[in-house]
């Protein structure tokens, strides 16, 4: 496993980790979820499982996430897409003949969905794990709780709030990022045919209390995407020790078919 840093056109940096096997059959660019990082349990599992199947992994920290270079950049939608584009340019430059896959967890799936719908890119196979298809609604609510009202008060008074969604370390979300979310409804923007046909696959926890399983089901039906619900699993899909392995099996099968 190798860690390295990419520099974007803006000058901002992207913290990365990769594992590239010798018997290479494609490379997956992996995006973690909100308040997570490239050091997450899911990413570590993929760094082990994918190379065993001949699939290389390049995982990145999204802006404002992790504890390295990426953490210094403000969280914005376009900045997230820029980081994914930088990773794709890196993979294309070093392994130009290899097929590119996208694996997005939660918020990472949301960003991946926006990316393939709005920017030219090379990959054509996509896998969403606990995809945050309704990401804007996690912060923009009609009936916020008292804790959410306090965060919104911070947003007005300080210009930012720091939610974690009970997923990890608090992440600074600015007014500008809130505007980004309000203008990026994946149900409206997602277009997997705009830059060529894509093979998209979804996996979701049946009792996910972060991303509503019904929202995932509606999204899958709207865009004719095969979806597998893991019984008894929440957002992390790890209640059963075998669930992460099953998830990896499904992703590998999807990328290799």
Secondary structure by P-SEA (a helix, b strand, c coil): cccccccccccbbbbbccccccccccccbbbbccccccccaaaaaaacccccccbbbbbbbcccccccccccccccaaaaaaaaaaaaaaaaaacccbbbbbbbcaaaaaaaaaaaacccccccbbbbcccccccccccccccccaaaaaaaaaaaaccbbbbccccccbbbbcaaaaaaaaacccccccccccccccbbbbbbbcccccccaaaaaaaaaaabbbbbbbcccccccccccaaaaaaaaaaaaaaac
